[in-house]
Structures are given as structure tokens and as C-alpha cells.
Amino acid sequence: MKRLEDLPLMVAKLGIEITALTELVKSLKDQGRVTSAEPPIDATELMKRLKISYPTLLRMRKNGELSFLKVRGQYRYNWREIVNNYSGKK
């Protein structure tokens, strides 16, 4: 159990972590990686929308054809970004 004397140090560490996360979000926004309020979709939903198989998804991800975020070991995709990247390409 944490002691009351440790509270100021814990609050300071939390403040540092919040600042780091805030800077990360700002950086992602500046890079255009945070583009919409729409939640990212998982691989199953992406395969369904693109009508592709799992091996095709893996190949596209490996070749850099799909941008993604890895969250807790799972890949997530921004649908709007993918549509914008592929609209007009044939």
C-alpha cells in the first residue's frame, strides 16, 4: 500500500506522463495522423469494407500500403484516411 508521504511524488510523475501524452497527441495531429473523430476500425472490419482476405491485409500492411496504429498489440485503421489515400487510384 502506498503511503501518504509518497503522494506528491506520484502526482508529479502523473503530471509528467500527462504532459508526454499531450505532446504525443499534438505531434500526431501535426503529422495528420489524427484526422477525424471517427473511431479506428479493426482488421476484421477493414477486410469486410475492402473485400480483401487476411493474407492480402498482411501484405498491404507489410508493404506500407495501409497506415495503421498498433494499440495493445492489435492493429487499428483509420477508414477515412484509407479511403482518401485510395480514391482515384486504379
N, C-alpha and C positions, 0 to 999 in steps of 0.2 A: 504494500500500500504506500502511496506517495505521501510525503509529509507536507505540511503547510508551508514549511520553510522553502520547499522546492518550487512552490507556485510561481514566484517571479521569474525564475529561470525557464520554467515550462511555458509561461506566457510569452517571454522573449523569443524562445525557439519557434513557437507557433506564429508569431509575428513575422519572423524571418521566412518561414515556409509560405505564408500567405503572400508576402512580397514577391518571392520567387515565382509562385504560381501566377500572380498578376502579371509579372513581366513575361512569362511564357505565353499567356493568352494574348497579350499585346503584340508579342512577336509573331504569333500565328496569324493574328488579324492583319498585321503589316505585310505578311507574306501572301495574304489572300487565301490562307488555308481554312480560315473560319469565315464562311461566306453566307451562311443562312442560319435561321433559327430552326430549320427542319432537322430533326434528329438523324444521325447517320444510320445507315441500314447495314444489316449483317450479310454474310456471304450467301446465305440461302435466298434472301430477298433479292439480292443483286443478280444471282443466277436466274431467278424467275423473271425479273424485269428484262434482262438482256437475252434471255432464252439461250443460255450457254451451259455447258457441263462444268463440273468441278475441275477436271484437268485443264479446261480452257481458262477458267478463272485463275488457276495457279500459274499457268503460262503467262497470262496477261499481267498478273501482279509481278511475277519474276522479271519480265521484260520491261517493266516500268510503264506499261500502258494504262495502268489504273493507279490513281493515288489512293492512299488508304491511311488510316490511323490504326495503331495496334493498342487496344485497351485491355489490360489484364489478360494478355495472351490471345485475345480474339481480334480479328480484323474487322474494321468498320469502314464504310464507304459513304462519301457524300454524293448522293444521287444527282443533285443539281450540277455539281462540278463535272461529273462523268458525262452527263447529257451535254453540257456546254463544250466539253473537250471533243466529243464525237459528233456533234451536229455539223452537218455539211461534209463530213468525211465519208467516203465510199471506197 
